[in-house]
Amino acid sequence: MIRLSRVKTAAASDPVTVAEVKLNARVAHSVEDALVAQWIKAAAKMAGEYQHRSYVKEVYRLIFDKYPPSCFDLPMSPLISVDSVKYYDTDDNEATFADTNYFIDTISEVGRFSLNDNAVWPTTTLRPINSVIVEFTSGYGDDATAVPDSVKNAIYLYCTFMYENRDAEAGTIPKAFFDILKPDRMVSM
């Protein structure tokens, strides 16, 4: 089984600021700034999960219950780096798989991990679950400056919708939110 651990290290900032959302929504007061900040976080999370992207640099853990295949996709783009590959034996001893054993593709739209030609996974007997942990970093950069405008526009749209539709049915998301994000949605091949 493969699982993506949400985030080991969260983004240092959101893709947009409260001030930017307020300007877009034509809000002139600061009474609800905390609420707008919550909407930004909710919209950024939904957008990132929909597109399979990190907008501001984040560190993730991809967890395997056995040795992974020799080549696999990393689920969040754009991939910046693979920071470590650790595995655990049946006595719960941790070992690091040397980075000289694998190649990381940060050029392709979906980042990939591949064992080098002569490399093989160790023969160590692994613990039954959470046996191999690949820690990787993805995102457009350290802050929001490189986040695509389409993502920012989708977040503005969501926050403005929430501001203007307080009595909207819980869970209602404007279709245009996803329409804006769809062209850059990541789909593994």
ABEGO torsion letter per residue (X at the ends): XBBBBABABBBABBABBAAAAAAAAGBABAAAAAAAAAAAAAAAAAAAAAAGBBABBBBBBBBBABBBBABBBBABOBBABBABBBBBBAAGBBBBBBAAABBBBAABABBBBBBBAABBBBABBBBABGABBBBBBBEAEABAAABBAAAAAAAAAAAAAAAABAABBBGBBBAAAAAAAAAABBBBX
